[in-house]
Amino acid sequence: MNLAYPARCRQASLLFLFFLGLVTTFHLWFINSGHFNLAPDEAHYWVWSKRLDWSYYSKGPMVAYLIALSTRLGGDTEFFIRLPAVLLSTGTALLTFLLAVRLCRSTIAGLEAVLLLAAIPLYEAGSILMTIDAPLVFFWSLTLLLIHRALTANGNGWWLLAGISLGLGLLSKYTMVVMVPQIFLYLALSRDHRFWMRRSGPYLALGVGLLLFSPVIYWNAMHGLVSFRHLLEQIGGGKDTVLPLKSLGEFVVSQVGVVTPVLFVVLMIGLWEVGRTGLTRCGDDASLFLFCASVPLLLVCVITSLWTKVQANWAAPAFIAMAIAAAKWRSGAPIQGYSALRWTRGRALFAGALLTGFLVSAIGHFPHALASIGLPLPHKLDLTRRLRGWADLGTQVSTVYQEMSRNRSTFVFSDRYQIASEAMFYAPAHPNTFNIQLGRRMNQFDVWGGTEEVRGWDAIFVTDRSDPPDAVLRSFDRVKLERPTRLLKVVKERDLESWSIFRCYGFRGFPPAQQLGY
């Protein structure tokens, strides 16, 4: 009996726990450090959390529920808005480890899968930014683990739990729906578990998931199906057209970019290996499970990219199974017919993937560190520019708001939901805030409405325009420029951009404007 291998497995488990504690501690420190302001979407979801509902215009309610729970416990701060992202990422790492151990029968593979996942810059960003992807990836990995456990259990208890996880994932992001066809695809292809298609378990899970999702359906029925209209436009049902090959190429490049090139190669090798071994006549069932847990979503993104722009984060849940697949390819010792040179190359590639991935993530956390050694990061590569300057803007809006609200009821508005959300959060009083319709795509502010309730009030208009549009001038008795303000800007391609803050007196109501899609 080889006693060295169990000892290595115990060491891998301890290393995993140490690594998990280390990165969780770092993430908690980082979100408390104040290095970055809230991203526009984070601020917008915080605004949602102040008006809890069954669903929202573009997404399900899970992100708002989690932020509401955290901020009610700790207060409306950047730390408590982002705390759920840290906890969910820790949970995702734990679930990935457990799933990898089950599928690869090796804690070493579990450790390597978690290391690969943590090295992906997109995953690292999702570990500190509270967006819809944090709960989606968590419930995606939880559903995979529960389904794999259900496959080898008697009764429907695990299928019931998988259905609950499926439903919570659907409440997080509609991408979760891809989980349904990919699991039934696996059951159809698996010789060992095909019998489940004749049993009630999978259908129980599907039914429970849909039941938990039903409040979203009800909410949409009450609001003109706005979420589903938005989704159709997002996946190409709108008027925008693209060049298929160009759009496909942009999607592939975006995946290489958010993963890093060497790590992307490692993940694709792992995906190729589980496909090759899982789809043969006497294939490995664990490999087949991993193949079906990643490829369907990737195919949906690839096909969709042929007629519309696909965002880089849409394929993020597939990285869970891909990381485990790469660890499965890497796990164990060299086998007969597998040359020592090839094995060494594989280890070097794996180490290079981790090194480059963690290096890129480190630069993302501390982008100005390169400047201190004479290697400033090119502006176009500094994605964190979207996370700076908002607190300064909020401070200046707050100064004007405090002065105006002493004399008369005052609200804040902007022509962009990002600015409106950031201004509402960073102004300490969190004033009534609106995003007016001047000919743009619909958003949650339009669902809420409410500007009729503030007729006769004064207002503060915050915009990146140099002059107020005619619609604003016609809506007030008087509009006065506060002062041109230079702030560290985060949305456009320049570091600095002129912000304009206008004092508006005597609100008469905004004129109707044409909505440009959903």
Disulfide bonds with the S-S distance in Angstrom:
none
